Amino acid sequence: MDVELIQSVSDWRIRLTSQELSEIEALPEEFILGTSRFVPYKRLDWVIRACAEVDIPVVIAGGGPEEAHLRAMAEEVNVLVRFVIDPSTPLLYALYQSARLFVFPAIEDFGIMPVEAHAAGTAVVTTRIGGATESHIDGISGVTASSDEPNAIGRAVAAAMDLSSSINSMSMVERFGRSRFCRKIQEWMVRAK
C-alpha cells in the first residue's frame, strides 16, 4: 500500500474524471463510508444498519455478488444509502477524503482499507475482532466498537463523530508506508548476511 501516494494529493477530486466528479458531488455533504468487495464477510450490511441507528447517510462503495442484497437492505432502512459501484482508485481516495468516517466491520488479518482511510485523513470505526485495530488509536484516530455486534458499531459511529474531523494521518500511517517497509526489508537483509 502506498500511503505516501494517498497523502501526496491534498484533494483527490482533482484527479477524477468529469463523470466521477459529478458522482461525488451528488453525494450528501456529510456521510459515512463503507467500502470493500460486496461479499458477506465484509459485513457492509452492518455499516448500513449502524448508520441507520445514528441517522447519518451512508455511501457503500465497491462491487460484488451481494449488491442486490445490500440494495434491498438500503430500501428498508430509514437513512439515505448511496452506492458507488467499482470506484477507480482516485475516486476511492476522494471518497475517503470526503467521508466523515470510514466504518470497517470486516474480520481481516490486518485490513488495508482502514490504513488508506487514515492516510486520507479520515477517522475509522472497527470491531475488536481482526487486525484492523492495529492501525488506529482508539479514541484518537478512530473508535473500536465495544463488541462484535451491529448495534455496537452504531454506538461506535456516534462516539467517533466527536473525534476531530481531520486526524493527524501522517503519524498514524507512517509505520505502514512503502519507504519504511523498503527500509526495514533492507535492514533485515543486511542482518541476514
SULMOSUL-V704776 format. One line per field, one symbol per residue. phi: phi as a letter, one per 40 degrees, with the letter a starting at -180 (. if undefined). Layout:
phi->???
This chain:
phi->.bcccdccbcaccccccccccccccccdcbabbbaiccbdccfccccccccccbfbdbbbbiaiccdcccccccccccbcbbbbcfccdccccccdccccabbbcccbcbhcccccccccgbcbbbcccgccccbabdgbbibcdcacbdcccdcccdcccccdcbccccccbdcbccccdcccccccccccc
